[in-house]
Amino acid sequence: MKLFFNLYRTLATVVGISIITLIVVGTPLKFGYKWWPGFAPGFFEYGGHAQKLGSDIDLYLGTAHGFIYMGYLLVTFALSRVARWPIVFTIVTLVCGTVPFLSFWAEAHAIKITRKRYPQLQ
C-alpha cells in the first residue's frame, strides 16, 4: 500500500503541475496571436517565436501529460481499492485530477483521509 500511496502523491503533483503549465503557459503562447479577435490585437505575431514555443509546449508536454495522467488514473484507482476509499470519493478524486489547481486540493484531501485511516503511512 505504501508503494501506491507514494506513487499517487508523486503522480498527482506531476499531473497538477503539467496541466497548469499547459493552461497558463502553453495555450496563451500558442494562441496569443489571436487574443480577443475584433476587440484587442494579439500579443504575438502568427508564426513567431512565442507562437512556436507555445505549440511545442502543447505538443510535447501535452503528450507527456496524457500518458502521465493515464498512469495517475491507474495508480489512484489501485490505491482506492487497497485503501478502501468509498466509490464516490474515488470518482471525485479521479475527476478532480482533470481540473487545474483542484487536483492539488483533491490530493491533499485524499492523503489526509488515507493517513488518518492508515497511520503507518506517516
C-alpha positions in Angstrom: 0.0 0.0 0.0 2.9 2.4 0.8 4.1 2.0 -2.9 0.7 3.0 -4.3 0.5 5.9 -1.7 3.9 7.3 -2.7 3.2 6.8 -6.4 -0.1 8.6 -6.0 1.4 11.6 -4.3 4.1 11.9 -7.0 1.8 11.4 -10.0 -0.8 13.8 -8.6 1.8 16.5 -8.2 3.3 16.0 -11.6 -0.2 15.9 -13.3 -1.2 19.0 -11.5 1.9 20.9 -12.4 1.8 19.8 -16.0 -1.8 20.7 -16.6 -1.3 24.2 -15.0 1.8 24.7 -17.3 -0.3 23.7 -20.3 -3.1 26.1 -19.4 -1.2 29.0 -18.1 1.9 29.0 -20.4 1.4 26.8 -23.4 -2.0 27.7 -24.6 -1.7 31.5 -24.2 1.6 31.4 -26.1 0.2 29.2 -28.8 -3.0 31.2 -29.3 -1.8 34.7 -28.1 -1.6 35.9 -31.7 -5.5 36.0 -32.0 -6.4 37.1 -28.5 -9.9 38.6 -28.4 -10.3 38.9 -32.1 -12.1 42.2 -33.0 -11.5 43.7 -29.6 -7.8 43.7 -28.9 -4.8 43.0 -31.0 -2.9 39.8 -30.4 0.1 39.7 -28.1 2.3 37.9 -30.6 2.6 37.7 -34.3 1.4 34.5 -36.1 4.3 32.1 -36.7 6.7 34.0 -34.4 8.9 32.5 -31.7 6.3 32.8 -28.9 3.7 31.0 -31.0 6.1 28.3 -32.0 7.2 27.8 -28.3 3.5 27.6 -27.3 2.9 25.0 -30.0 5.9 22.9 -28.8 4.8 23.1 -25.2 1.3 22.0 -26.1 2.7 19.2 -28.3 5.4 17.7 -26.1 4.1 18.5 -22.6 0.5 17.8 -23.7 1.5 14.3 -25.0 3.6 13.6 -21.9 0.7 14.8 -19.7 -1.7 12.5 -21.4 0.5 9.4 -20.7 1.2 10.5 -17.1 -2.5 11.1 -16.5 -3.3 7.5 -17.6 -0.7 6.3 -15.0 -2.3 8.6 -12.4 -5.7 7.1 -13.1 -4.4 3.6 -12.7 -2.4 4.3 -9.5 -5.3 6.3 -8.0 -7.8 3.5 -8.7 -5.4 0.9 -7.3 -4.8 3.0 -4.2 -8.6 3.5 -3.8 -9.1 -0.2 -3.7 -6.2 -1.0 -1.4 -7.1 1.9 1.0 -10.9 1.1 0.7 -12.0 4.5 -0.3 -15.7 4.9 -0.9 -16.6 4.7 -4.6 -17.9 8.3 -4.7 -14.7 9.6 -3.1 -12.7 7.6 -5.7 -14.7 9.1 -8.6 -14.4 12.6 -7.3 -10.6 12.2 -6.8 -10.2 10.9 -10.3 -12.3 13.7 -11.8 -10.5 16.4 -9.8 -7.3 15.3 -11.4 -8.5 16.9 -14.7 -9.1 20.4 -13.2 -6.1 22.7 -12.8 -5.5 23.7 -9.2 -8.4 21.5 -8.0 -6.1 18.5 -8.4 -3.9 19.7 -5.5 -6.9 20.0 -3.2 -8.0 16.5 -4.1 -4.5 15.2 -3.5 -4.3 16.8 -0.1 -7.7 15.6 0.9 -7.0 12.0 -0.3 -3.7 12.0 1.6 -5.3 13.3 4.7 -8.0 10.7 4.7 -5.7 7.8 3.8 -3.2 8.8 6.5 -6.0 9.1 9.1 -7.2 5.6 8.3 -3.7 4.1 8.0 -1.3 5.9 10.5 1.7 3.7 9.4 1.9 5.9 6.3 3.0 8.9 8.3 
